[in-house]
Amino acid sequence: MQHRRAFLKFLAASPLFASSSAILAQALAQAPDGVIASPADALDVLDFEPAARKALPPAHYGYLATGVDSDATLKANREGYSHYELRPRRLVDVSHNDMSCELFGTKWETPLFICPVGSQKMFNPEGEMAVAKAAQATNTLQILSTVSTSSVEDVTAARGAPIWYQLYPTNRWEVTSKLVKRAEAAGCPVLVFTVDLMAGRNTETEQIFHRQDTRQCTACHSPQPGSTFRRKPMFAGVDLNGLALASPSITWEFVRRLKQLTSMKLVLKGIETREDAGLCLENGVDGILVSNHGGRAEESGRATVDCLPEVVQAVGGKIPVFLDGGIRRGTDIYKALALGATAVGIGRPYIWGLAAFGQPGVERVLGILRRELDLIMRQCGTPSLKQITTASLVSVH
Ligand SMILES: Cc1cc2nc3c(=O)[nH]c(=O)nc-3n(C[C@H](O)[C@H](O)[C@H](O)COP(=O)(O)O)c2cc1C
């Protein structure tokens, strides 16, 4: 943004652009501190990040921004996309572009979905409900977190169509199965079981921001055990004594148990290797989401887009493979699709939009990414998803 401001100033001063200097001056006036003042001001989704930072108290921003340890995996997720370059093809009729894709029998306008992010009312009073309305307005697939601040029934109603439900297992099967059955009864067709956070994590950046926050956090966060669940409607009526989300003893046996429990399709979120992709197939998993929790699980140092090819190869087209992590541009989506992803998700970008501007912010983030994907598909001469293949890029590792 700073560079853009400097560039706008340079253009405004240039005699070449004398006639448009009024427009440029207006652009400068809209952003006195370099932070966008409305969703319409955003040129790309990264413009929402400083706006979210401005809108949020330090501890909440820290929770959103953090990776683990030194945030190396968080950074790797972004940098990973630069390991691939595109191979545009010319003189193809791209007057019509079809971005649609089919996921478990449902057709979507684009291959972009909304990842589960916990506690969204910490970012905006409307939280998951605002996201649901934005998802409805843009016809986007939404995945709801287990630790949501709105219930699966309310979010489904606000979305006006089925959503997918993300599962963190608890240390008590009867609570876990109740969550699953509730999602099923609410009409969720897919259960997304997150497998990458079973044994804790070290979110240092979050702690740094937390120290800068002078508010009295106990107003919302009770120091009592089980307080994580108290403001979470999915845990209403549950005996919270001794309840925990961390489930370090869980193995593939639990996956088979889940398959028996529910008729929902089962997607495993957090798979990064060919070995685990093979075990997904052996255990009847219906889809894989290649993810490292946005660099918030272990500090592997490895970008999800670099994990994708080995997972895709191991799966051999038998089940769909999805990806999230570091998607900030239409070209990032395009590269993931070219490497074999069926669809891709975003986490932080839509939360930046939510935190800064509520529902319109989320809509604008989704709209910008959709527009960028449309542009790059046409420019690369691949006007439908099936035309985007490994021939569409080259690895430059
Ligand atoms: C603040 C925050 C909270 C998250 N909460 C959850 C969650 O409750 N369940 C889950 O499976 N993943 C959660 N994630 C991970 C996202 O679903 C997703 O994997 C990740 O954000 C994608 O990377 P990106 O933020 O770079 O787009 C969370 C991520 C963030 C940033």
Ligand as a Chemical Component Dictionary entry (heavy atoms), coordinates in Angstrom:
data_LIG
# 
_chem_comp.id                   LIG 
_chem_comp.type                 NON-POLYMER 
_chem_comp.pdbx_formal_charge   0 
_chem_comp.three_letter_code    LIG 
# 
loop_
_chem_comp_atom.comp_id 
_chem_comp_atom.atom_id 
_chem_comp_atom.alt_atom_id 
_chem_comp_atom.type_symbol 
_chem_comp_atom.charge 
_chem_comp_atom.model_Cartn_x 
_chem_comp_atom.model_Cartn_y 
_chem_comp_atom.model_Cartn_z 
_chem_comp_atom.pdbx_ordinal 
LIG C1  C1  C 0 -7.899  -17.326 12.979 1  
LIG C2  C2  C 0 -7.966  -18.693 12.376 2  
LIG C3  C3  C 0 -8.790  -19.654 12.976 3  
LIG C4  C4  C 0 -8.889  -20.930 12.406 4  
LIG N1  N1  N 0 -9.776  -21.822 12.953 5  
LIG C5  C5  C 0 -9.890  -23.059 12.396 6  
LIG C6  C6  C 0 -10.839 -23.982 12.896 7  
LIG O1  O1  O 0 -11.606 -23.689 13.816 8  
LIG N2  N2  N 0 -10.891 -25.215 12.318 9  
LIG C7  C7  C 0 -10.065 -25.573 11.271 10 
LIG O2  O2  O 0 -10.139 -26.706 10.779 11 
LIG N3  N3  N 0 -9.178  -24.699 10.755 12 
LIG C8  C8  C 0 -9.088  -23.455 11.282 13 
LIG N4  N4  N 0 -8.207  -22.553 10.739 14 
LIG C9  C9  C 0 -7.435  -22.927 9.535  15 
LIG C10 C10 C 0 -8.207  -22.571 8.253  16 
LIG O3  O3  O 0 -9.338  -23.391 8.105  17 
LIG C11 C11 C 0 -7.344  -22.730 6.992  18 
LIG O4  O4  O 0 -6.773  -24.017 6.988  19 
LIG C12 C12 C 0 -6.235  -21.670 6.878  20 
LIG O5  O5  O 0 -6.649  -20.439 7.406  21 
LIG C13 C13 C 0 -5.842  -21.490 5.410  22 
LIG O6  O6  O 0 -4.743  -20.650 5.291  23 
LIG P1  P1  P 0 -4.841  -19.080 4.978  24 
LIG O7  O7  O 0 -5.294  -18.409 6.228  25 
LIG O8  O8  O 0 -3.454  -18.733 4.585  26 
LIG O9  O9  O 0 -5.832  -18.892 3.835  27 
LIG C14 C14 C 0 -8.113  -21.269 11.274 28 
LIG C15 C15 C 0 -7.287  -20.298 10.691 29 
LIG C16 C16 C 0 -7.219  -19.028 11.226 30 
LIG C17 C17 C 0 -6.363  -17.998 10.546 31 
# 
loop_
_chem_comp_bond.comp_id 
_chem_comp_bond.atom_id_1 
_chem_comp_bond.atom_id_2 
_chem_comp_bond.value_order 
_chem_comp_bond.pdbx_ordinal 
LIG C1  C2  SING 1  
LIG C2  C3  SING 2  
LIG C2  C16 DOUB 3  
LIG C3  C4  DOUB 4  
LIG C4  N1  SING 5  
LIG C4  C14 SING 6  
LIG N1  C5  DOUB 7  
LIG C5  C6  SING 8  
LIG C5  C8  SING 9  
LIG C6  O1  DOUB 10 
LIG C6  N2  SING 11 
LIG N2  C7  SING 12 
LIG C7  O2  DOUB 13 
LIG C7  N3  SING 14 
LIG N3  C8  DOUB 15 
LIG C8  N4  SING 16 
LIG N4  C9  SING 17 
LIG N4  C14 SING 18 
LIG C9  C10 SING 19 
LIG C10 O3  SING 20 
LIG C10 C11 SING 21 
LIG C11 O4  SING 22 
LIG C11 C12 SING 23 
LIG C12 O5  SING 24 
LIG C12 C13 SING 25 
LIG C13 O6  SING 26 
LIG O6  P1  SING 27 
LIG P1  O7  DOUB 28 
LIG P1  O8  SING 29 
LIG P1  O9  SING 30 
LIG C14 C15 DOUB 31 
LIG C15 C16 SING 32 
LIG C16 C17 SING 33 
# 
